[in-house]
Amino acid sequence: MAEKKLPHPLISFIPLLVLISLLAVVIAIFGSDSLEGGSQMALLMGMAVCISISMAVYKVRWKTFEKQIMKTLGGVSITLLILLTVGMLSGSWMVSGIVPTLIYYGVQIMSPQFFLFSSCIICALVSLLSGSSWTTIATIGVALLGIGHVLGVSEAWAAGAIISGAYFGDKMSPLSDTTILASSASGTDLFVHIRYMVYTTVPSFVIALIIFFVVGFSGHDEVEVDVYQYTEGLSHTFNISLWTLLVPVLTGILIARRVPSLITLFASSVMAGVVALILQPHVLCEIAGSSTMSYAATLTRGLAQMYYGATAVETGNASLNELVSTGGMAGMLNTIWLIICAMCFGAVMVASGMIDSITQVIVRFVHSRFSLVSSTVGTGIFFNIATGDQFISIVLTADMYRAIFHEQGYENRLLSRTTEDAATVTSVLVPWNTCGMTQSTVLGVPTLTYLPYCFFNLLSPCMAILMAAIGWKIKRQLPPKEC
């Protein structure tokens, strides 16, 4: 059978250029709301252009696209279930008092003399537990920025510490949608992916912490009032108890024993639900919002709402209200919608042969482990700049390099780690990227102002390239194929 002729590389770039152009328009019009449908429509239009060119010019049959879409979506079906379970977990950990307890004690360890260092640590912890850099920055990050203003700390430095910590936690959390997406898009087990990221992520974070530790010596007594008011709001709303920390401990044990991620996350959600019933029944009743039902029915309704829907708890503090509000499973639907559309775009690019065509151009410049990782990093950053969205960047980068990594004999976990080192953490550094736009708006600090101080985000892609250069913990599964 004759080998299928691939489209010309210049033709193969047309759907990408259409996608980039449409995303630029969507972002300009919708801003941070582009994830609510605009970006998805841009992906579908790019997919339509790819299919139209392939069917009209290269005579690719529709069945070819259909089969590839089914195969691709089938491969991420577990990922979508994990995302829904993550929604359950984020709601249950918050309402049960697990996250509030950790925030309560975490905020109190912050010293005015080490504000930047403490802020980075606190944001890392909250983001690690919540799995969301956006939520962390929009809540505890905003509060910390205000405290930093009282202390006389530069907004640019404060924003850099907050973002560095938030994105470290987001990147290393099994609850993070980008972490789940990067692992699934490259065919890597979630916890294998997280463990492998330690070799590049932890050194980058430690260096960032050292920098913040050295430059962060300033403080005033007035900050104690703000911290006190913040912790008071938490303690008056929730039963703050160290017993809630049994759930993270048991979850850590499940992770250490390598229990499948879907089972681990679901079991953790159930345990958090039990804690909520025991320690936070008043919060569940408030979430249920009904006084006509029996007490048992009200608790059941609040528990269900905690898992599947949006929750809002009144704390008497606007920033705390934002922090303790969650979206449950319903809050993950926009992300799932975007992932489905991004996967479909990637699938038709693969079925049309356009990804192979572009890959063949790239592979000509890949002659070593160093050039392979460097090219992957560069591509992830390019897609963040070009498409304006980290989810799209992750999917497209993984799609383009999966075959190259396999042919060169490198493990999937190297691709997943490199994709995160490039695509996840640099998205917030691009002013027109949804992440960059959102965080600059939330913090009130322009992207290019805080960019030089986001040391973790700047160091991560460099660390990925450095590890590739020295070859630390990088193995080949098989010898590279002969050209």
N, C-alpha and C positions, 0 to 999 in steps of 0.2 A: 504494500500500500504506500502510495506516495505521501511524503511528509507534507502536512498542511502548510501553505505559504502564510507567513506572518505579515501583518500589516506593516507598512513603512513606519519607522519610529516617529517621523514628523506627523503622520496621520494619527498615530497612537496617542500623541500628546493633545490632540484636539479635545477629547472629552474632559481631560484634566484642565485645559485652559477654559473650557466652558464652565466647569464646576467652580474654578477659582473666580472667574468673572461674576458668576451668579452669587457666590458666597460674599464677594465684596459688596454687591448691591444689597444683599439681605442684611449684612452686618451694618451697613450705612443706614438702612431704614429702620431695622428692628433693634439694633444694639444688642444688649445682653439678653433680650427676649428672643434672639434668633434661634435658640434651641427649642423653642416651643412650636416649631413648625416650618419656619423659613429655611433653615439649613437642610431639613429633611426634603423639602421640595426642590432645593438646589441639587441635592444628590440624585433625586429621581429624574430631574431634567438632564443631568449629566449622563445618567444611565440610559436615558432615551436616545441621546445623541450617539452614544457608543453603539447601541443596538442598531440604530438606523444606518449608520455608516457600515457596520459589519454586514448587515443583511443586504443592503443595496449595492455595495462595492465588492465585498468579499464573499458574498453568497453564503454566509453563515446561517444555518437554520435556527428557527425560534426554539426548537426542542433542545438545541445545544445550550442555549441560555437558561432555559427552564430547568434542565438537569443540574447545571452548575449552581443555580440559585438554591435549589432544593438541597443540594449537597452542602453548600456553605451554611445555610441557615440551620440545617440539621446538626452541623458541627458546633453551633453556638447555642443549641437549645438548652443545654445544661447551664451555660453561662447566663441565659435569660432567667432561668429558675433561681440561680444564685443571686442575681440582682434583686429579684423580688424578695428573696429571703433576707438580703441585706437591708431592704426597706423595713422588714419585720424587726430585724435586729436593732437598727438605728432607733426605731420608735420605742422598743421595749427597754433598751439600755438607758434611754433618756428618762422615760416615765417611771421606771423602777427605781431611779435614783442612783444608778451606777455612775453615769457620766457626771451628774451634779455633785456627787460625793468627791470624785476625783478632782473636779474643778475647785470645789470648796477648799480642799487641802492644798491643791497645787498653787492656787493664787496666793495662799498665805506664806509659801516658801519664798516668794519674790521679795528681794531686798532692793531698796532704792539704789544702793551702790552697784547693783548688778542687774539693772533693769533689762538691758538688751539680752543678756544671757538668760535670765529668768523667763522673759517673754518668749524667746525661741523655744525653751524647754516646755513651757506651758502649752503653747500652740501645737508643738509636736505631739504632746500627750493627748490633748483633746482631739486632734485630727486623727491620730492613730486609733483612738477608741470610736470616733464617729465615722471615720472613713471618708470625710469630706473636708477638703481645704476651704471650699467656698463657705460652708457653714461656720467653720472655725474662724475664718477671717471676718465674716460678717457679724459675728457675735463677740466672742472673747477678744478677737483682734481689734475691733473697734473700741472696746473698753480699754484695752491695753494702750492703744494709741492715745486715748484721752489722758490716761495716767502719765504716759510719756511726755505729753504736752505740759502737764503740771510740773514734771521734773525738769523741764527745759531740754529734753532730749530732742534732737533733730527728727522731724517727721520722716525724712528719707531713711535715716538709720532705723527708726522704730518700725517703719513699714517693711524694711528689709529683713529685720529679725522675725517679725510676725509671719511674713510670707515664707521665709526659709523654714521655720518650724512647721508651719501648716502643710507645706508641700512634702517635707520629710515624712510626716505622719500619714499623709494621703498616699504617698508612694509605697510605704511599708505596711499599710493596713490591709488585711484580708477583706475588709468591708468596702474598700474603695472601688468605684466603678471603673476607673482607669486601670487599676492594678488587675482587676478581673479581666478587663478587655484585652490588655496587653498579653496576659498569659494565655487566654483562649485564642486570640488571633494568631499566635505563634505556635499553638498546639502544646503548651507547657502546663503542667499541673500548677495550680495556684500557689500552693505552699512551697513547691520546688522553686518556683519563680521568686517568691519573697525571700527564701533563704539565700538564693544565689545573688540577689540584689545587695545583700549585706556587704559583699566585698567591694562594691563601689559606693554605695549609699552611705554607709556608716563613716568611712574616712572623710567623705565630703562634708558630712554633718559635723563631725568632730572639728575639722578645720574651721568651719563657719562658727562653731561655738567658741573656739579659741579666740577668733577675731572679735566676736561680740563681748567676750569676757574681758579682753584687754582694753577695748575702747569704751566700755559701758559703765564707767565709774562716775555716777552722779545720782543724787537723790535728795528729797525733801520730806519732812515729816507729814506734809499735807496728803501725801499719797495714802497714808494709813486710813484716812477717812473714806476715800474712794473704795479701797479694798474691803473695809468693814461693811460699807453699805452693800457692796456686791455679795459678800458672803452671807450677810443678814437676809438678803432676798432669797438666796438658795435655802438657807436653814429654815426660814419661815414657810417655804412652799413645800419642801420635801423633808422626809425623815432622813437626815444625813447620818449614815451608819457605815462603819467599816465592814459590817456583815455583807453589804452589797458587793464588796470586792471578791466575794467567793465565786461569783459568776465569771469575772475575767480570769481568775485563777484556774477554775475548772475548764474554761474555754482554752486557756493556754496548755493545759494538760492534754486535751483532745488534739490540739494542733501538734504538740510534741510527739504524740503517739501516731501521728499521720492519719488520723481519721479523715475520710473524704470531706472536702470543704463544705459541700452542701449539707451533709449530716451535721458537721460541727456548728455551722451557722444556725441551722434550725434548732439543734439541741440547746444552743446558747440562748436563742430567743425564748424557748419554752422555759428555761431556768429563770430568765429575767422576768417572764410573766408571773412565775410563782413568787418571786421577790416583790413584784409590784402588788400582788394581792395581799401579801403579808405586811409590807412596810408602807405602801403608798395607796391604800384604798380610797383616801380622800381625793387624791389626784385622779384616780380612775372615775370616781363619781363626777368630778368636775368635767372630765372629758366627755362622759356620757351625756351630760347636760339635760337630764330628765329627772323630775321629782315625782312623777306619777307612777313610776314602776316600782316594783319591790327592790329591796336592797340588793339581793342576789342578782336580779335581772339587770340592775344598774351597773353592778360590778362587771357582769358578763359583757354588757354593751361597751363599757369603757375599755375592757381588755381587748375586745375585737377591734374597736376603733384604733387603739394603740398600735395594733399590728397592721391593719390594712389602710388606714386613712390618715388625714391630717389631724394633728393634735395641737391644741393651744391651751396653755396654762397661765393664769394671771399671777404674776409675782410682785407686782407693784413697781417694777423696773422695766423700762422699755427694752433695753438691751438684753436683759435676762429673759423677757418674753420671747424674743427672737431666738435666743439660745436654746430654750427648752421646747420650742415648737418643732415638730417633726412632720414628715410627709408620709411615713409608712410605705407600704407597697405602692400605693398610688403615686407617691413622690418619685418613683423610679420609672414611671411610664414614659416620660419624655426622653430619658436616657435610652430606654429599651427601643423606643421608636427610632431614635437617631442611629443606634447600633444596627437595627434591621436594615435601614436605608443605606447605611455605609457598607454593610456586608453585601447587600445586593449590588451596589455600585462596583465593589471589588470583584464580585462574582462575574458580572458581565464583562469586566475588563479582562479577567482571566479567560473566560469562554471565548472571547473575540480574538485572543492571542495578543492583545495590545500590551498587557503586562509583560508577557514574554519578550515582545519586541523591545520595550523600554529596558527590560532587565538585561538583554543581550548587549545593549549599548553600555550599560553600567558595568557589566562584568568584565568588559575589556580593560577597565581601569583597576580591577581587583586582582592583585597579584600576591597578596599576603594577608595574614590575619589582621595586621594593622590597617591595611587599606580597606578591608572588608568592614571592620567595625567603624572606621572613620567615615566611610561612605554612608553607612547606616545612620550614624549620628547626624551627618550633614543633611541627609534626606529627611529625617524626622524634624529637624529645625526648619528646613525649607518648607515642608508641608504646613508647619505651624504658621509660618509667615504667609504662605501662599493661600492656604484654605481658611485660615482664621479660626480653626477649631481643633482641639487636641484629640478628640475622639476620631475624627476623620484622619488626622495625622497618624495616629496609632495604627488604624486599620490599613491605610494605604502603605505605610512603611513595612508593616509585617507581611502584607501581600506581595510587595515587590521583592523582598529579600528572603522569603521562606525557602524558595527553590535554590537560591544561591548558597545559603548556609548549608542546606542539605547536600548539595553537590560538592561543597568544599569540605564536608565531613564534620561540621561543627554542630554542637548540641542546640536543640531548640531554645533551651534556657538562656543561651548567650544572645540569641535574637530578641527574646522577650525582655531581657535586662537592658540591652542596648537601646531598644525601642523606648522603654520607660526613661532611661537616662537622657534621651534626646527629646522625645515628644512630650512627655508628661510635664517635666519640670520647667521647660523653656516656654511653654504656652503663655504663662503669666508675664513674660518679659516682652511680649509683642503687643504694642498699643492697640492694634485693630483685631487681635484675637479675642474671642469671647471671654477667655480667662483674664487677659490683660485689661480689657474694658471693664469687666465686672469688678475686679479688685481695685482698680484705680478709682472707680466711682464709689465703691463702698468705703474705702479708706480716705477718700478725698485727697489722694496724693497721685500726681501724674505718673504714668508707667515709666517714662524715661527718667523721672526723678528718683524713684526707688530702685530702678534696675541695677545701678552699680553696687548696691548694698545687699542684694539678694544673693549672698555668697554661696549658699547651698545650691541654688538653681544654676548659678554660673559654673560651679565646680563640677557638678554631676556629669555633664557631657565630656568635660576634660578628663575626669577620672576614668570614664569608660574607655577613652582612647589610650590613656596611660596604662591601664590594666591590659589592654590589647597589645601594647608595645612590649610589656615585660612578660606577658603570657601567664599571669598568675591565675590559677584555678580555671584555666581554659583548656578544655580537652577536645580531641577529635574522636568522633565515633568510628570513623573509617577514613581511609586515605582519600584525597580529592580525586575526582574523576579526571581521566586524561582528556585533554582537549583534542 
